[in-house]
Amino acid sequence: MLDLEVIPERSLGCEHWEFILGMQFSQAVCICMSQVAVMKRVQVIYNENDPLASDLILSLTLDGIRLLFDSVSQRLKVIEIFAMNLIKLKYCGLVFSSSDVIPTIDQIDHSFGATHPGIYDPEKRIFTLNFRGLSFTFPVEQASEPRYVRGLGSLQFTNGASPIASKMFIFSGNSLVDSKPPPLPISCFFSHPYLQGLEVIRHNGCTSGIKLSVICEGPSQVLEPRRHACVQELCFGASAEDVLTLLGAPSRVFYKDEDKMRIHSPQAHRRAPASFSDYFYNYFTLGLDALFDGKYHKLKKFVLHTNYPGHYNFNMYHRCEFKLQLPTKPISTDNSKLIDLSPTFITVGFVFMYVIT
């Protein structure tokens, strides 16, 4: 049984690891992989028909934990405990739910100190007790519906029994329904740069490069790390040194294999006078790759990854949220119909961008 500390509006974890609101999906997966000895079964759940319509879920089935990630940003939005009896929970070092401590409504009130009455749904027969960044649900039998006298301290049930919590939710803000993932916490940076947004730079109908909004750890102030944000522009033809200066060292460098289509060339039997292998700078936390010419070491292609659930490379890259401006002039299609596109920005999916020479 996991022994975890609850921090409302922030996290669930222990001294070795933490699930922190706002963390990236891949970071939570890394925690599960590092704790495979104690987390026996982990499932990834998503909407196969429309992955962006529903939350991306990481379910620890045997531990009663469900992590809900925003489908677009893929950052942790809600931590749900759906089986209170499978896990030991503490708040400020004091146990409020375990095999020995039953999480009754009185126990929750004693541990967290409710300051206002809960909400009762007579149709679902669910009593909800809300705190800032924390919520508990209690199933109530029909024969023991609550009666309010003067707030939670006077909450009475007809049969005299105190309901037992069935679920707990950790989220950011005051409302579970309206909860959104907070910004990526500084404690999750681990000295890597992360992408806030990316815009494709186009001039006269041609793509010339990208503009990146990057966040990273800045200089510490009074022993506390600070968030540093900057905007960088990269254009085709930039040198490898320019990219290293603006984005830092890549997560990995990958060299392309010899072109497999060369065998179909009439000169395939001839040996090339010199072999120059193009290579990629892989930036996993930025969600992009930069391809360089092997001979001149100039930037000639960007690959932007959306980390789409079900894709072959899913969870290899963080999601790259980029914008591409649509053309302002009408576009003629094959059937001679005209489509009028207003100048606007759209968010699109996996894309290759390159310069034509």
N, C-alpha and C positions, 0 to 999 in steps of 0.2 A: 504494500500500500504506500503510495506517494505521500510524503509529509511536506506540505507546501504552505507558504505564507501569502496571505491576501493583502494587497495594497490597493484600496479603492481608487478608481480612476487612473490606475497605472499598470499593475502587473500581478502575476501569479507565478511563484517560483520558490527556489530554495537557495542555499549558499553557493551552489554549483552552477545553476542556470536559472533563467527567467524568461517567461513569455511576457513581453512588454507591448502594451498598446502602441500602435504605430510602426512596429517592426515589420520588415519585409517578409513575404511568404517563405522565401528561400532560407532566411535566417531561422525561422521556426522549424523548418525541415531539418536543418543542420543540428539543432538541439535534439530533435527526435532521433536522428541517426547516431548522435554521440551517446544517447541514453538508451540504446537498443536493448541493453540488459534488463532494464526496468520498465520500459515502454514496449510492451510485447506486440501490440497490434495498432498500427496507424493507417488510416484510410484518407485518401484525397477524394473529395466529393465536389462535383461541379455539374452545371447544366450542359449536357452534351449538345442539345439543339441550339442553345443560345448562351454561351458561357458568360457573356457580359450582363445577362439579365438577372442573375442570382449571385449571391455571395459564394466565394471560393472557400471551401471548408476543409479543415484538417481535423480529423476526428480520432481521438485516442480512446478507442472503443472500450478497452478493458480498464481504463483509468477514470472513465466518466467525464472526460474533458473534451470540449468541442471549441475549436478556434475558428472564428468567422472573419474572413478577409474581404475587404471591399473588392469587387470584381474588376474595377478599373485601375485603381492605384495599387492593388494587391498588397495593401498594408493591413495589419491586424486591427480590426474594428471592435470586436466583442469577444470576451473570454467567457464561455458558458460551462458551468458544472452541471451536467444533466443527471448525474447519479451521485448524490451526496454520500451514500454509504460505501463508495469505492475509494474514497480519498480522505486523508486527514488534513483538515484546514485550520490555520491559525490566523489570528489578527493581533498585532502588537505582542507576539510571543505567547498568547493564550489560546488554547484549543477551543473552538466553538463547534466543531463537527468531526467526529471520528467514530470508531466502533464502540467506544466507551462513552462518548458525549453525543447525545442526540440533539440535532439542531432544531429544537422546538422554537416556536415564536418567542417564548419567554427567554430562551437561551440567546437568541439573536438580539433581542432587546437589551439583555444584560451585557452582551459583548460589544455592541455597536452604539447603544444608547439612542434609540429612535426619538426624533424631536417632533414628529407629526404622525397622524394616523395613516394606516395603510389604505389600499384601495381594494374593494371587494367587487368581483364580477359575478353576479348571481347566475348568469347563463352558463359560464364555464365552471362556476363554483371554485374560483381561484382567488386567494387573498394575496395581494402583492405588497410587500414592504420595500419602500424605496429610500435610498440614501444617495448622496451625490456620488456618481460613478459606481454605484453598487445597487443591486436589486435582488430580492428573494421572493420566490413564489411558494405558496402553501396551498395544497389541495384541501378543500373543506367539504365534509360530508353534508348532505342536504339536511340531515337532522341536527346539525350543529352549526347553523349559519351564525355569523358574528352579530353582536349587538353593541353599538357604540354608546358610551355614556359620557366620558370626558377624555377622549383621545386614546392613545395606545395603552397607557397605564390602566385604563378602565375597560379595555377590550374584553368582552366576555363571550363565551361560547356556550350553547345550550346544554351540552353534555359535560361541561367542565373540563374537557381535555384540551390541551394546547396543540394546535396543528404542527406538523413536522415539515420543514422545508424540503421541497423536492428538487428545486433548481436554484442556482445562483448565477448572476451575470455581473461581469466587470466591464465597464465601458467608460467613455469620456463624455463628461457633461452631466446634465440633470435628467435627461430622458433617454431611455433605452431605445424607444422607437425612432427618435431623431438622431441617434448617435452616428458619428462619423469618425474615421480613423484620424488621430492627431498626427502632426508632422513626425517624421522619423526622429526618435530620441537620439541625443548625442551619444548616449551609452551604447548605441547600436552602430556607430560609425566605424569603429575598429580601424581607424586611419585610412579609410577608403573614401574616394569622392562619390557623391550620389547626384542623380539628375532630378532637378525640379521640373524641367520642361525643355523642349527642343523645338526650334523653328527652322524650317527649310528656307534657305535664302535663294530667291529667284530674281533674275533681272532680264527683262525683255523676253520672257517666256522660257528662259534657260536656267537650270539649277547651277549655282556657283559654289554652294557650300552649306554649312549649318551654323546656327547660333545656339549655344548651350547655356542654360542656367544651372550652375553647379553649386552644390553645398558640400562643405567639408569641415573638419575640425580646425578652428582658428587658435590663435595664441590663448593660453589659459589666463584667467583673471581671478586672483585670490584662490588659487588651486582648483578652480572650477573651469572645465573646458567650455569654449565658446563656439557658437555656430558661425561659420564664415561663408558668405554667399558671393558669387562672382559670375559674370557673363563673359563667355569666350566665343570667338568666331574662328571657324576653320574653313578654309576654301581649298578646292581642288588645286593641286600643284604645290601644296605646302610640303616642306621637308619633314622627314621623320623627327628631326631635332625640334622643329616647330611644334609638332604634336606632343612630344614629350614635355616640352616647356609649358604648354597650356593645360594638358590633361594629366601629366604625371606618368609614371611607369605603368604599362599595361598589366592586366592580370595574367596574360599569357601572350606569347608570340607564336604564331602558327605559319609555317611555310607551305605554300601550295605545292601539290604534286605536279608532275609533268602533265600537260594537257592530254587527256585521253582521246580527244577527237583528232589529234594530229595524225593518226594512222590513216585517216581518210584523205589526207593531203597528197597530191601527186609527188611532192618532194619529201614524203615521210621517211624514205630510206636514207636520205642524206643526214649526216650528223651536223648538228648546229655548231658553228664555230665557237660559240661560248654559251654557257648555260647560266641564266639568271633567274632565280626562282622568286616570284612575287611572294609577299608575306603580309600577314594580318597582325595588327595590334588588337587583341581582344580585351575590351573593357566590360567585364561582366556586371559590375555595379552601375555602370552608365547605360547598359543595354545596347551597346553598339560595337561594331568592328570598323577598323580603318585599314584599307588595303593599299599597299605601297608597291610601286614598280620596283622590281628586283634590280634593275640596272641603274636607274637614276635616283631611286629612293624618294620618289615623289608620290604624294597622296593622289589616288585616282578613283577610289570608290569608298562609300559608306554603306554599311549594312545596319539597319535599325531593327531591333527585335522587340516585339510586343509581349513575349512570354505567354502566348495564347495557350490555354489549357487544352491538352490533347495533342499538341504539336510535338514533333520528334525531339526538339531541343527544349521542351518545357522545363523550367526550373534551373536551366543553365545560366540564363541571363535575367537580370532584373528588368522589369517592364520599362520600355522607353516610350514615354508619352510625348509624341511629336505632333506638330501642326504643319499642314501643307496648304498654301493659299491656292484657291481655285482661280482659273483664268477668268478675266472679266468679259472677254469677247465670246460670242456664240460659237459653239463647236458643232461642226457638221459630222453627222454619223453616216454609216454605210448606206442607209436607206434614205439619205438626203433630207432627213428631218433635222430641225434646228433645236438645240437645247440652250435656253438662256440661263446662265449661271451668274448669280450676283457675286460680287467680291466678298468672300467670307473665308473663315478658317474652319477646317474640319480636322478631326482626329482620325487617322487612318491606321491601317495595320502594317504587317511586315513589308518592308520595302528595300529595294536596292537603289542607290543613287551613284551615278558615275559620270565622268566626263568623257565626251566623244571626241576622239582625235582623228 
